């Protein structure tokens, strides 16, 4: 469990939306296999939101078709990375923004 959270945090910190999405999706599978449906649903919603931000429309459709849970969310919530505040001294290209 801890390693999924570390992977999600690292992907988010370094603006790798595709890895954030994948880590959330795998965490959802992990929790679902252990009958922890609420946690699985939260990670699945977060995965879907990250895939939307990444522009992976086919993957979003696959999740929508495959999973019977109501996972549709595209803004805010658990699927959104919290980006650090932009530092006046940091170049704009060094920080990614959703």
N, C-alpha and C positions, 0 to 999 in steps of 0.2 A: 504494500500500500504506500509506504513512504517513498519508494522509488518512483512510483507513478507521479506522485506529487512533485518530487524533485525534477523529474523530466518535464512536467508541465511548466513549472516555475522557470526552469532554464530556457525552455523554448520561448516562453513569453518574454523573459528578460532580454533575450537576444533577437527578438522579433522574427522568430521562425514559426510563422502562423501554421504552416503545414505540419510541423512536428508537434505543435501544441494540439492541433486537431487530432492527429493520430494518437497522441498520448492520452487524450481524453477518451477517444473511442476505445482504446485498449483497456483503460481503467474501467469503462462502462462494462466491457465484456467480463473483466475480472470480478467486479461486484455482482453482476447478474449471475455468474456461475456459482456464487455463494449466497444466492437468494437475497441479496441486499438491493432490492429493486429501486428504492428511493435514491440511493447513491448512484446506482447505474443510470437512472433517468437524468439526474443532475449532470453527470459526465457526458451523457449522450447529447443533452441540450447544448452543453458547452462545446462539444465536438462539432455539432451542426453549425453553431454560430461561428466557430473558427473557420470551418470549411466555406461558409458564406463569405466571410471577410477575405479569404484567400481567393475566392472566385471559382471554387471547384463545384460548379453547378451540377454536374453529373453525380458527384459524390453526395451532394445534398439530396438529390432525387432518390439515390439508392437508399440513403438512410430513411427518408420519408416512406419509401415503399416497403423496406425490410422491417422496420420497427413499428409495432402497433402503438407504441407510446406516443403521446402528444408531445413531440420534442421540438416543435417549431418555435424558434425564437431567433431574432436576428439582431437585437440590440440590447446592450447592457447585460445585467445578470451575470451568472457564473461563467458564461462563455467569453467574457471580455477581459483582456489583460489590463492590468493597471500599469500604465506607462509612467515612468518617472517624469517629474516636472522638467520642462525644458530649461536648461541652464543658459544664462546669457552668454557664457563663454564657449558653450558647446556649438559646434557647427550644426546646422540644421539637418545635414545628412547623417549625423551620428545617432540620431534617435528616430525610431520608426513610430508612426502614428496610425491608429486604426482608421 
